[in-house]
Amino acid sequence: MSYPHSKTLMTLYTAKICPFAQRAVWALKEAKAEHATEYIDLKNKPSWYSLVNPLLQVPVLRMPDGQFLYESLLVARFVADKYPESGLMPSDPLARYNVDYFIERVGGLLLKPTFEIARAPSEERVEKANEAVKKNLVEINTMLLERDSKNTGGNKGTYVLGSQFTLAEICTLTFLSRLELVFSLCNLELNEEMASKLGVDLSRFFEWRNAVFARPAYIESAPTKDLMLTFFAPMMNL
Amino acid sequence: MSYPHSKTLMTLYTAKICPFAQRAVWALKEAKAEHATEYIDLKNKPSWYSLVNPLLQVPVLRMPDGQFLYESLLVARFVADKYPESGLMPSDPLARYNVDYFIERVGGLLLKPTFEIARAPSEERVEKANEAVKKNLVEINTMLLERDSKNTGGNKGTYVLGSQFTLAEICTLTFLSRLELVFSLCNLELNEEMASKLGVDLSRFFEWRNAVFARPAYIESAPTKDLMLTFFAPMMNL
């Protein structure tokens, strides 16, 4: 059995719906890394895909020499290391740690509530959503303000490392569009008005979100709302 | 309230028993990184420790300017980045990925069975231990052989990256001494004779283990058998 791949370029195996795979797509786009793409239908995986990944997960990045790279965080990190001019990882060791630590803490704060809300009994979903805003998003807002206090001088800016866009954004914010979709399915709009009603200030969080979600590479890598609906609506019995 | 720390050096907060903390200690020693050490009694934590880590875990590395670094893997990675001459992380992006991926896969293959065996009902412990040898250790042995086939020329050697000792060793093998202790509490010696009785070949695994465990920085960072006993014997009702 053979499988499709580029003979000369890196080949990315991905799926639009998957927030983990989107990390790899987005990182490659930000780094302007030339590569081929194969889309995998996760509900109907091609039989050859077991040759690419015995675990059948996306993303996988195939090197032109045939080595496969697994695990979205490690693939994104590889892209950042291979294209240092992208600035996706800073070169200073302490700044690198700060990116790593932000990813470690914040990724789960966005991914976990998405599924907790989606899987909650319908009458409890709005409550779970309000809880997530008050707890998880406030925590992220606080972490961003703490980073701001350390990003001084020429390094001031909207991102986790101030003016430098890094993996800290790519490896956390792909989970947010899924969370926002789940909120909307609860008839909640995740915005400053909602936060204000709950008595919390998420202005730094929204400033960050809006700047990142406006990046062309994010927009190109993101699933449509319709596609996300096909995933979450059945889970929520909608 | 104040807390003990060096004003000029990095300060490591650690505990000999903890395999996660040992990653940080070992990495600092391999990198010959000058630092101060504060030992935390995990069964009787000093009240000031909440100022160092609200989660009360070890290790924590404090920078001279007061920043705290959490999460053993990220601390070890920081040490490798800060002391590139240590070679604890290679500079080539694909080699870095290979270290990361080995850690991701193998750490759990050693840590998980340690606690599964320790917590099993006593009559099932030996069975669980045999299973772990046949499944987890064989998998590691296979991964090492696969790496060998890629480590060619001047890069041949005992370690995951051949001749280069890296975080691939530090961030996986601190779990092995705990696993070996748990085996010994089941009256099993984890060695080639045991593997042979089970019909599996772990010679590459033992070659790796023996070379790594002979390193002075490993030996200095490791807990004594007696200390490990005070942790595992009560868990196993011994």
Contacts between the chains, C-beta under 8 A, distances in Angstrom:
chain1	res1	chain2	res2	distance
A	63	B	94	7.2
A	67	B	94	7.3
A	69	B	97	5.8
A	69	B	101	7.5
A	70	B	101	6.7
A	71	B	100	7.9
A	71	B	101	6.6
A	71	B	104	5.9
A	74	B	97	5.8
A	74	B	100	4.8
A	74	B	101	5.8
A	74	B	104	6.7
A	75	B	97	7.9
A	77	B	96	7.6
A	77	B	97	7.3
A	77	B	100	6.7
A	78	B	93	5.6
A	78	B	94	7.1
A	78	B	96	7.2
A	78	B	97	4.4
A	81	B	93	3.7
A	81	B	96	5.6
A	81	B	97	7.7
A	82	B	93	4.2
A	82	B	94	7.7
A	93	B	78	5.6
A	93	B	81	3.7
A	93	B	82	4.2
A	94	B	63	7.2
A	94	B	67	7.3
A	94	B	78	7.1
A	94	B	82	7.7
A	96	B	77	7.6
A	96	B	78	7.2
A	96	B	81	5.6
A	97	B	69	5.8
A	97	B	74	5.8
A	97	B	75	7.9
A	97	B	77	7.3
A	97	B	78	4.4
A	97	B	81	7.7
A	100	B	71	7.9
A	100	B	74	4.8
A	100	B	77	6.7
A	101	B	69	7.5
A	101	B	70	6.7
A	101	B	71	6.6
A	101	B	74	5.8
A	104	B	71	5.9
A	104	B	74	6.7
